[in-house]
Amino acid sequence: QKEVEQDPGPLSVPEGAIVSLNCTYSNSAFQYFMWYRQYSRKGPELLMYTYSSGNKEDGRFTAQVDKSSKYISLFIRDSQPSDSATYLCAMSAYSNTGKLIFGQGTTLQVKP
Amino acid sequence: SAVISQKPSRDICQRGTSLTIQCQVDSQVTMMFWYRQQPGQSLTLIATANQGSEATYESGFVIDKFPISRPNLTFSTLTVSNLSPEDSSIYLCSASGQANEKLFFGSGTQLSVL
C-alpha cells in the first residue's frame, strides 16, 4: 500500500465548476501538507501549504486537512481553462525537510 | 520564492553513457534535493545534496549510479550513470530557503535513454 493515495483521473469539468481533488494517507506522523500544480513539461509549483488540521484559503483555492480521517482536499472555485494541469498532493512529518511524500497526481482538464 | 534553473531541459542518450544535470538557484538556499518523476508514478526523492560533503541518498538510490555534487549554496549537479532505458524519466532539482519550510522545484530534465 502506498503511503499517499491519489486518484490519477483524468478529471474533466466545464469552466466555472467547483473542483474537488483529494488524497488519503496512512502515516499519522504527517503534519505538513502541500498541493502542487504541474503544467506539462514544467516543474511542480507550490499552490498551498498547511500545517496540521484545518482549512486554508487563497483566492479561488481552499485546502482542507482532516488528520483524524487522514484525508486532504483541494477545492478550486470558478475553475478556468488555465487551471488545466496535474495537481500533486505532498506531505511530510517534519518542517524544513525536502523529503516530501507525493501522491501520483490528478490530471485536471477544464473545458471552456 | 527561489528561482531554480535546470539544464538541459531534455536529452536523448545512448545506453551505457552518462548524463549530468545542472541546477542553479538564484539565491543562497539551505537545502537542495534531487527528485525523480517516472511516467505515471509519484515524485520520489533521490538524495539530499549537501554542500561540501557527500550527498545523503534515499533507500534504493546509490552514489555510484547517481553521483551528486554541491560545491556551493546555489549550485548542484546530478549525474545519472551507466544509462539504461529504465532511467528514462524526469529529474527535478528542488530547494528550500533559509528558515523556509517550503520546497520549490526547477522545471525538470526530461531524459530518454535509447
Interface residues (C-beta under 8 A of the other chain):
Chain A: K2 V4 P8 Y32 M34 Y36 R41 K42 G43 P44 E45 L46 Y49 L88 A90 S95 N96 T97 G98 K99 L100 I101 F102 G103 Q104 G105
Chain B: S1 I4 Q6 T30 M31 M32 F33 G40 Q41 S42 L43 T44 L45 T48 E58 L92 S94 A95 S96 A99 N100 E101 K102 L103 F104 F105 G106 S107 G108 Q110
